[in-house]
Amino acid sequence: HWCDLRYIWVREFTLELKPHYHVLILVNKDCFYSLGDFNSSNKSLANMIRKAWSSALRIDEEIGFNLVHFPKNPVYYLYRDTYQEDLIAPYGKLYKRLCYFAKFESKIYGSKFRSFGCSQN
């Protein structure tokens, strides 16, 4: 199955002005049904994300694995052209989680760095 990766990211700062990121990744459920096994070295989506983050930071994978956190209930299944109530519920839950991305207190505006970004495809 074909899978175009789509993403949204937000950069926030702690009180000590240390940056951290939140990312929403959108993939085809037929390719990646879940994040997979978190504790193994297999080719699960969770481990691919951890490896990609380590690569982006140019750090050892063991260190990078500990820098990636997956929240409780991290997966939402969204269905195109669906109007059944039980299939629409995930949209509201995902919206509520994404509202966290927009909180004002943890952003720095007006600097040379962006606070938000997304895939451009």
DSSP file with accessible surface (Angstrom, degrees, kcal/mol):
  #  RESIDUE AA STRUCTURE BP1 BP2  ACC     N-H-->O    O-->H-N    N-H-->O    O-->H-N    TCO  KAPPA ALPHA  PHI   PSI    X-CA   Y-CA   Z-CA
    1    1 A H              0   0  168      0, 0.0     2,-0.2     0, 0.0    27,-0.1   0.000 360.0 360.0 360.0 139.3    0.0    0.0    0.0
    2    2 A W        -     0   0  196      1,-0.0     2,-0.4     2,-0.0    28,-0.1  -0.470 360.0-168.9 -74.1 143.0    1.2    3.5   -0.8
    3    3 A C        -     0   0   34     -2,-0.2     2,-0.5    24,-0.1    24,-0.0  -0.869  10.0-166.9-141.1 104.1    1.9    5.8    2.1
    4    4 A D        -     0   0   75     -2,-0.4     2,-0.4   117,-0.0    24,-0.1  -0.799  25.4-133.1 -84.0 127.7    2.5    9.5    1.8
    5    5 A L        -     0   0   94     -2,-0.5     2,-0.3    22,-0.1    22,-0.2  -0.693  27.1-179.5 -83.2 129.7    3.8   10.8    5.1
    6    6 A R  E     +A   26   0A  75     20,-2.1    20,-3.4    -2,-0.4     2,-0.3  -0.952   6.5 176.0-124.1 149.3    2.2   14.0    6.3
    7    7 A Y  E     -A   25   0A  90     -2,-0.3   112,-2.2    18,-0.2     2,-0.4  -0.990  24.4-158.9-152.7 159.2    3.1   15.8    9.5
    8    8 A I  E     -AB  24 118A  58     16,-2.2    16,-3.0    -2,-0.3     2,-0.3  -0.993  20.7-174.5-134.6 135.9    2.5   18.8   11.7
    9    9 A W  E     -AB  23 117A  48    108,-2.7   108,-1.9    -2,-0.4     2,-0.3  -0.948  10.6-168.2-132.8 155.4    5.1   20.0   14.3
   10   10 A V  E     -AB  22 116A   0     12,-2.2    12,-2.2    -2,-0.3     2,-0.5  -0.995  13.1-145.3-139.6 139.1    5.3   22.6   17.0
   11   11 A R  E     +A   21   0A  19    104,-2.5     2,-0.3    -2,-0.3    97,-0.2  -0.926  22.6 178.4-106.8 131.2    8.3   23.8   18.9
   12   12 A E  E     -A   20   0A   0      8,-3.1     8,-2.3    -2,-0.5     2,-0.4  -0.828  18.2-135.6-125.2 166.0    7.8   24.8   22.5
   13   13 A F  E     -A   19   0A  32     93,-2.4     2,-0.0    -2,-0.3    -2,-0.0  -0.970  11.8-134.0-126.1 140.8   10.1   26.0   25.3
   14   14 A T    >   -     0   0   50      4,-2.2     3,-2.1    -2,-0.4     6,-0.0  -0.220  43.0 -92.7 -76.4 176.3   10.4   25.0   28.9
   15   15 A L  T 3  S+     0   0  171      1,-0.3    -1,-0.1     2,-0.1    -2,-0.0   0.799 131.4  56.7 -61.6 -26.6   10.7   27.7   31.6
   16   16 A E  T 3  S-     0   0  136      2,-0.1    -1,-0.3     1,-0.0    -2,-0.0   0.286 121.5-111.8 -86.7  10.2   14.5   27.3   31.3
   17   17 A L    <   +     0   0  119     -3,-2.1    -2,-0.1     1,-0.2    -4,-0.0   0.777  68.0 147.6  62.4  32.3   14.1   28.2   27.6
   18   18 A K        -     0   0  143      1,-0.0    -4,-2.2     0, 0.0    -1,-0.2  -0.840  44.9-126.8 -93.8 129.5   15.0   24.7   26.4
   19   19 A P  E     +A   13   0A  75      0, 0.0     2,-0.3     0, 0.0    -6,-0.2  -0.422  31.7 170.7 -77.9 149.4   13.2   23.7   23.2
   20   20 A H  E     -A   12   0A  66     -8,-2.3    -8,-3.1    -2,-0.1     2,-0.3  -0.957  19.8-134.6-147.3 162.1   11.2   20.6   22.7
   21   21 A Y  E     -A   11   0A  99     -2,-0.3     2,-0.4   -10,-0.2   -10,-0.2  -0.891   8.1-158.6-124.1 150.6    8.9   19.4   19.9
   22   22 A H  E     -A   10   0A  49    -12,-2.2   -12,-2.2    -2,-0.3     2,-0.4  -0.981  20.6-169.7-121.7 138.7    5.5   17.9   19.5
   23   23 A V  E     -A    9   0A  78     -2,-0.4     2,-0.5   -14,-0.2   -14,-0.2  -0.991  18.3-159.3-135.5 136.6    4.7   16.1   16.2
   24   24 A L  E     -A    8   0A  27    -16,-3.0   -16,-2.2    -2,-0.4     2,-0.5  -0.970  17.1-164.9-108.4 126.1    1.6   14.7   14.6
   25   25 A I  E     -A    7   0A  61     -2,-0.5     2,-0.5   -18,-0.2   -18,-0.2  -0.961   3.3-159.9-114.9 129.8    2.4   12.1   11.9
   26   26 A L  E     +A    6   0A  66    -20,-3.4   -20,-2.1    -2,-0.5     2,-0.3  -0.945  21.8 160.6-111.7 122.8   -0.3   11.0    9.4
   27   27 A V        -     0   0   46     -2,-0.5     2,-0.4   -22,-0.2   -22,-0.1  -0.904  47.5 -86.7-135.2 165.0    0.2    7.7    7.6
   28   28 A N    >>  -     0   0   55     -2,-0.3     4,-2.4     1,-0.2     3,-1.5  -0.593  30.6-144.2 -73.1 123.9   -1.9    5.2    5.7
   29   29 A K  T 34 S+     0   0   67     -2,-0.4    -1,-0.2     1,-0.3   -26,-0.0   0.793  98.9  63.8 -63.1 -25.7   -3.4    2.7    8.2
   30   30 A D  T 34 S+     0   0  101      1,-0.2    -1,-0.3   -28,-0.1     3,-0.2   0.758 111.9  36.5 -70.9 -21.0   -3.0   -0.1    5.6
   31   31 A C  T <4 S+     0   0   45     -3,-1.5     2,-0.4     1,-0.3    -2,-0.2   0.827 133.1  22.2 -93.2 -42.8    0.7    0.4    5.8
   32   32 A F     <  +     0   0   64     -4,-2.4    -1,-0.3     1,-0.1    -5,-0.1  -0.856  60.9 172.5-131.6  95.8    1.1    1.2    9.5
   33   33 A Y  S    S-     0   0  144     -2,-0.4     2,-0.3    -3,-0.2    -1,-0.1   0.807  72.1  -6.2 -74.8 -29.0   -1.7   -0.1   11.7
   34   34 A S  S    S-     0   0   59     -5,-0.0    11,-0.4     1,-0.0     3,-0.1  -0.907  76.1 -95.7-152.2 177.6    0.0    0.8   14.9
   35   35 A L        -     0   0   19     -2,-0.3    11,-2.7     1,-0.2    12,-0.4   0.684  64.3-151.6 -75.0 -17.6    3.2    2.1   16.4
   36   36 A G        -     0   0   33      8,-0.2     2,-0.4     9,-0.2    -1,-0.2  -0.339  46.2  -5.3  82.6-161.0    4.2   -1.5   17.0
   37   37 A D        -     0   0   77      1,-0.2     3,-0.5    -3,-0.1    10,-0.2  -0.542  53.6-165.8 -75.8 120.5    6.5   -2.9   19.6
   38   38 A F  S    S+     0   0   71     -2,-0.4    -1,-0.2     1,-0.2    -2,-0.0   0.716  82.5  50.1 -77.5 -23.5    8.1   -0.1   21.7
   39   39 A N  S    S+     0   0  154      2,-0.0     2,-0.2     0, 0.0    -1,-0.2   0.324  96.3  76.4-104.8   8.2   10.8   -2.2   23.3
   40   40 A S  S    S-     0   0   35     -3,-0.5     4,-0.1     1,-0.0     0, 0.0  -0.648  75.3-124.9-115.2 175.4   12.4   -4.0   20.4
   41   41 A S  S    S+     0   0  106     -2,-0.2    -3,-0.1     2,-0.1    -1,-0.0   0.125  70.7 120.9-102.5  19.4   14.8   -3.2   17.6
   42   42 A N  S    S-     0   0   71     -5,-0.1     2,-0.6     1,-0.1     5,-0.1  -0.053  82.5 -89.4 -74.1-175.1   12.4   -4.4   14.9
   43   43 A K  S    S+     0   0  179      4,-0.1    -1,-0.1     3,-0.0    -2,-0.1  -0.171  70.9 147.6 -92.0  43.9   11.1   -2.2   12.1
   44   44 A S     >  -     0   0   11     -2,-0.6     4,-2.3    -7,-0.2     5,-0.2  -0.342  61.9-113.4 -72.6 159.4    8.1   -0.9   14.0
   45   45 A L  H  > S+     0   0   26    -11,-0.4     4,-2.4     1,-0.2     5,-0.2   0.914 117.3  56.5 -60.5 -39.8    6.8    2.6   13.2
   46   46 A A  H  > S+     0   0    0    -11,-2.7     4,-2.2     1,-0.2    -1,-0.2   0.928 109.5  44.8 -58.4 -44.8    7.8    3.7   16.8
   47   47 A N  H  > S+     0   0    0    -12,-0.4     4,-2.6   -10,-0.2    -1,-0.2   0.856 109.9  54.4 -71.6 -33.0   11.4    2.5   16.2
   48   48 A M  H  X S+     0   0   74     -4,-2.3     4,-2.4     2,-0.2    -1,-0.2   0.908 109.5  49.0 -64.1 -39.0   11.5    4.2   12.8
   49   49 A I  H  X S+     0   0   38     -4,-2.4     4,-2.3     2,-0.2    -2,-0.2   0.935 112.0  48.2 -64.1 -45.8   10.4    7.5   14.4
   50   50 A R  H  X S+     0   0   30     -4,-2.2     4,-2.3     1,-0.2    -2,-0.2   0.917 112.6  48.1 -61.4 -43.5   13.1    7.1   17.1
   51   51 A K  H  X S+     0   0   71     -4,-2.6     4,-2.5     1,-0.2    -1,-0.2   0.903 110.8  51.2 -65.2 -40.3   15.8    6.3   14.6
   52   52 A A  H  X S+     0   0   61     -4,-2.4     4,-2.6     2,-0.2    -2,-0.2   0.905 110.3  49.1 -64.0 -40.3   14.8    9.3   12.4
   53   53 A W  H  X S+     0   0   81     -4,-2.3     4,-2.1     2,-0.2    -2,-0.2   0.926 111.4  49.3 -65.7 -42.6   14.9   11.6   15.4
   54   54 A S  H  X>S+     0   0    1     -4,-2.3     5,-2.3     1,-0.2     4,-0.7   0.922 112.4  48.6 -61.0 -42.7   18.4   10.3   16.4
   55   55 A S  H ><5S+     0   0   89     -4,-2.5     3,-0.8     1,-0.2    -2,-0.2   0.916 109.3  52.0 -64.3 -43.3   19.6   10.8   12.8
   56   56 A A  H 3<5S+     0   0   70     -4,-2.6    -1,-0.2     1,-0.3    -2,-0.2   0.872 115.4  41.5 -62.5 -36.8   18.2   14.3   12.6
   57   57 A L  H 3<5S-     0   0   76     -4,-2.1    -1,-0.3    -5,-0.2    -2,-0.2   0.509 107.9-128.3 -85.5  -7.7   20.0   15.2   15.8
   58   58 A R  T <<5 +     0   0  227     -3,-0.8     2,-0.3    -4,-0.7    -3,-0.2   0.935  64.2 130.1  56.8  49.1   23.1   13.3   14.7
   59   59 A I      < -     0   0   58     -5,-2.3    -1,-0.2    -6,-0.1    -2,-0.1  -0.858  67.8 -77.9-126.1 165.2   23.3   11.4   18.0
   60   60 A D    >>  -     0   0   95     -2,-0.3     4,-2.5     1,-0.1     3,-0.5  -0.338  40.3-123.7 -61.3 141.0   23.6    7.7   18.9
   61   61 A E  H 3> S+     0   0   93      1,-0.2     4,-2.8     2,-0.2     5,-0.2   0.851 109.4  58.6 -58.5 -37.4   20.3    5.8   18.5
   62   62 A E  H 3> S+     0   0  155      2,-0.2     4,-0.9     1,-0.2    -1,-0.2   0.898 110.8  42.3 -61.2 -39.2   20.4    4.6   22.2
   63   63 A I  H X> S+     0   0   98     -3,-0.5     3,-0.5     1,-0.2     4,-0.5   0.930 114.6  51.0 -70.5 -45.3   20.4    8.3   23.3
   64   64 A G  H >X S+     0   0    0     -4,-2.5     3,-1.2     1,-0.2     4,-0.7   0.852 101.0  62.0 -62.3 -35.5   17.8    9.3   20.7
   65   65 A F  H >< S+     0   0   44     -4,-2.8     3,-0.8     1,-0.3    -1,-0.2   0.883 103.1  50.8 -59.7 -36.0   15.4    6.5   21.7
   66   66 A N  H << S+     0   0  143     -4,-0.9    -1,-0.3    -3,-0.5    -2,-0.2   0.618 103.1  60.5 -77.6 -11.7   15.2    8.0   25.2
   67   67 A L  H << S+     0   0   99     -3,-1.2     2,-0.5    -4,-0.5    -1,-0.2   0.599  89.3  81.9 -89.3 -12.6   14.4   11.5   23.8
   68   68 A V    <<  -     0   0   26     -3,-0.8     2,-0.4    -4,-0.7   -18,-0.1  -0.832  60.1-171.5 -98.7 127.6   11.2   10.3   22.0
   69   69 A H        -     0   0  160     -2,-0.5    -3,-0.0     0, 0.0    -2,-0.0  -0.967   9.8-158.1-119.3 132.1    8.0   10.1   24.1
   70   70 A F        -     0   0   35     -2,-0.4     3,-0.1     1,-0.0    -2,-0.0  -0.939  23.1-129.9-106.1 127.6    4.8    8.6   22.8
   71   71 A P        -     0   0   52      0, 0.0     2,-0.1     0, 0.0    -1,-0.0  -0.181  35.0 -81.1 -71.6 167.6    1.7    9.8   24.7
   72   72 A K  S    S+     0   0  173      1,-0.2     0, 0.0     2,-0.1     0, 0.0  -0.459 118.1  10.6 -64.4 137.7   -1.0    7.5   26.2
   73   73 A N  S    S+     0   0  121     -2,-0.1    -1,-0.2     1,-0.1     0, 0.0   0.969  79.9 170.8  53.8  62.4   -3.4    6.5   23.4
   74   74 A P        +     0   0   49      0, 0.0     2,-0.4     0, 0.0    -1,-0.1   0.547  45.4  79.7 -83.6  -5.4   -1.2    7.9   20.6
   75   75 A V        -     0   0   58      2,-0.0     2,-0.4   -42,-0.0   -42,-0.0  -0.877  49.2-179.6-113.9 134.9   -3.1    6.5   17.6
   76   76 A Y        -     0   0   57     -2,-0.4     2,-0.6     2,-0.0    15,-0.0  -0.997  17.9-146.3-126.5 132.7   -6.3    7.8   16.0
   77   77 A Y        -     0   0   61     -2,-0.4     2,-0.4     2,-0.0    14,-0.1  -0.891  17.1-169.3-101.4 118.1   -7.9    6.2   13.0
   78   78 A L        -     0   0   65     -2,-0.6     2,-0.5    12,-0.1   -49,-0.2  -0.904   5.5-154.6-108.6 135.2   -9.6    8.7   10.7
   79   79 A Y    >   -     0   0   75     -2,-0.4     3,-0.8     8,-0.4     2,-0.2  -0.932  11.8-131.9-116.9 129.4  -11.9    7.5    7.9
   80   80 A R  T 3  S+     0   0  214     -2,-0.5     3,-0.1     1,-0.2     0, 0.0  -0.510  88.2   6.9 -75.1 141.5  -12.5    9.4    4.7
   81   81 A D  T 3  S+     0   0  130     -2,-0.2     2,-0.4     1,-0.2    -1,-0.2   0.870  93.2 142.7  56.2  41.5  -16.2    9.8    3.7
   82   82 A T    <   +     0   0   33     -3,-0.8    -1,-0.2     1,-0.1    -3,-0.1  -0.947  26.0 169.7-117.5 133.0  -17.5    8.3    6.9
   83   83 A Y        +     0   0  194     -2,-0.4     2,-0.3    -3,-0.1    -1,-0.1   0.268  38.3 120.2-123.7   9.1  -20.7    9.5    8.6
   84   84 A Q    >>  -     0   0  119      1,-0.1     3,-1.2     2,-0.0     4,-1.1  -0.608  65.5-130.7 -77.0 134.6  -21.2    6.8   11.2
   85   85 A E  H >> S+     0   0  169     -2,-0.3     4,-1.4     1,-0.3     3,-0.7   0.877 104.7  54.0 -54.5 -43.2  -21.1    8.2   14.7
   86   86 A D  H 34 S+     0   0  114      1,-0.2    -1,-0.3     2,-0.2    -2,-0.0   0.761 111.1  47.0 -69.2 -19.0  -18.7    5.6   16.1
   87   87 A L  H <4 S+     0   0   41     -3,-1.2    -8,-0.4     1,-0.1    -1,-0.2   0.634 107.9  55.5 -94.7 -13.5  -16.2    6.4   13.3
   88   88 A I  H XX S+     0   0   75     -4,-1.1     3,-1.7    -3,-0.7     4,-0.8   0.773  86.3  81.7 -86.9 -25.9  -16.5   10.2   13.7
   89   89 A A  H >X S+     0   0   51     -4,-1.4     4,-1.6     1,-0.3     3,-0.6   0.840  81.5  62.4 -51.8 -40.5  -15.6   10.2   17.4
   90   90 A P  H 3> S+     0   0   28      0, 0.0     4,-2.7     0, 0.0    -1,-0.3   0.830  94.4  63.4 -60.1 -26.0  -11.8   10.0   16.8
   91   91 A Y  H <> S+     0   0   93     -3,-1.7     4,-2.4     1,-0.2    -2,-0.2   0.926 104.2  45.7 -63.4 -42.8  -11.9   13.4   15.0
   92   92 A G  H <X S+     0   0   48     -4,-0.8     4,-2.3    -3,-0.6    -1,-0.2   0.903 113.4  49.6 -66.5 -38.8  -13.0   15.2   18.2
   93   93 A K  H  X S+     0   0  136     -4,-1.6     4,-2.0     2,-0.2    -2,-0.2   0.910 112.6  46.8 -67.6 -40.5  -10.4   13.4   20.3
   94   94 A L  H  X S+     0   0   17     -4,-2.7     4,-2.7     2,-0.2     5,-0.2   0.921 110.6  53.0 -67.4 -40.3   -7.6   14.3   17.9
   95   95 A Y  H  X S+     0   0  167     -4,-2.4     4,-1.8    -5,-0.2    -2,-0.2   0.930 108.1  50.8 -59.1 -44.7   -8.8   17.9   17.7
   96   96 A K  H  X S+     0   0  166     -4,-2.3     4,-0.6     1,-0.2    -1,-0.2   0.918 111.9  47.2 -60.7 -42.7   -8.7   18.1   21.5
   97   97 A R  H >< S+     0   0   82     -4,-2.0     3,-1.0     1,-0.2     4,-0.4   0.911 110.7  51.8 -66.3 -40.1   -5.1   16.7   21.5
   98   98 A L  H >X S+     0   0   45     -4,-2.7     3,-1.2     1,-0.3     4,-0.6   0.781  94.0  71.3 -70.7 -24.2   -4.0   19.1   18.8
   99   99 A C  H >< S+     0   0   59     -4,-1.8     3,-1.0     1,-0.3    -1,-0.3   0.830  88.3  65.6 -59.0 -28.4   -5.4   22.1   20.6
  100  100 A Y  G X< S+     0   0  112     -3,-1.0     3,-1.3    -4,-0.6    -1,-0.3   0.850  91.6  62.6 -60.8 -33.6   -2.4   21.5   23.0
  101  101 A F  G <4 S+     0   0   22     -3,-1.2    -1,-0.3    -4,-0.4    -2,-0.2   0.803 100.7  53.7 -59.8 -30.4   -0.1   22.4   20.1
  102  102 A A  G << S+     0   0   64     -3,-1.0    -1,-0.2    -4,-0.6    -2,-0.2   0.414  72.5 131.9 -92.0   4.2   -1.6   25.9   20.0
  103  103 A K    <   -     0   0   55     -3,-1.3     3,-0.3    -4,-0.3     4,-0.1  -0.307  48.0-148.9 -62.9 137.1   -1.1   27.0   23.6
  104  104 A F  S >  S+     0   0  143      1,-0.2     3,-1.7     2,-0.1    -1,-0.1   0.845  80.6  72.0 -76.6 -36.8    0.5   30.4   23.7
  105  105 A E  T 3  S+     0   0  157      1,-0.3    -1,-0.2     3,-0.0    -2,-0.1   0.756  97.9  46.9 -59.6 -29.4    2.5   30.2   26.9
  106  106 A S  T 3  S+     0   0   16     -3,-0.3   -93,-2.4   -94,-0.0     2,-0.3   0.341  95.1  91.1-100.6   9.0    5.2   27.9   25.7
  107  107 A K    <   -     0   0   16     -3,-1.7     2,-0.5   -95,-0.2   -95,-0.1  -0.709  60.4-147.5-103.7 154.2    6.0   29.6   22.3
  108  108 A I        -     0   0   61     -2,-0.3     3,-0.3   -97,-0.2     2,-0.3  -0.982  23.3-167.5-117.9 115.2    8.5   32.3   21.5
  109  109 A Y        +     0   0  112     -2,-0.5     3,-0.1     1,-0.2     5,-0.1  -0.735  61.0  30.9-103.3 152.8    7.2   34.6   18.7
  110  110 A G  S    S+     0   0   87     -2,-0.3    -1,-0.2     1,-0.3     2,-0.1   0.436  87.2 118.3  86.4  -0.5    9.1   37.1   16.7
  111  111 A S  S    S-     0   0   54      2,-0.3    -1,-0.3    -3,-0.3    -3,-0.0  -0.289  83.4 -99.3 -87.1-179.5   12.4   35.3   16.8
  112  112 A K  S    S+     0   0  186     -3,-0.1     2,-0.3    -2,-0.1    -1,-0.1   0.523 101.5  80.4 -79.0  -2.5   14.2   34.0   13.7
  113  113 A F  S    S-     0   0  113     -5,-0.1    -2,-0.3     2,-0.0     2,-0.2  -0.804  79.0-124.0-106.3 148.7   12.9   30.5   14.4
  114  114 A R        -     0   0  154     -2,-0.3     3,-0.1     1,-0.1    -2,-0.1  -0.553   8.2-159.3 -86.4 153.2    9.4   29.2   13.5
  115  115 A S  S    S+     0   0    9     -2,-0.2  -104,-2.5     1,-0.1     2,-0.3   0.616  76.6  37.2-101.7 -20.1    7.1   27.7   16.2
  116  116 A F  E     +B   10   0A  85   -106,-0.2     2,-0.3     2,-0.0  -106,-0.2  -0.953  61.0 158.8-132.1 153.5    4.9   25.7   13.7
  117  117 A G  E     -B    9   0A   9   -108,-1.9  -108,-2.7    -2,-0.3     2,-0.3  -0.981   9.6-174.4-163.9 166.2    5.4   23.7   10.6
  118  118 A C  E     -B    8   0A  54     -2,-0.3  -110,-0.2  -110,-0.2    -2,-0.0  -0.980  39.9 -75.8-157.4 167.7    3.9   21.1    8.4
  119  119 A S        -     0   0   20   -112,-2.2  -113,-0.1    -2,-0.3    -2,-0.0  -0.333  34.9-147.9 -66.1 152.6    4.5   18.9    5.4
  120  120 A Q              0   0  151     -2,-0.0    -1,-0.1  -114,-0.0  -114,-0.1   0.294 360.0 360.0-109.4   7.8    4.0   20.8    2.1
  121  121 A N              0   0  147      0, 0.0    -2,-0.0     0, 0.0  -117,-0.0  -0.455 360.0 360.0 -79.1 360.0    2.7   18.1   -0.2
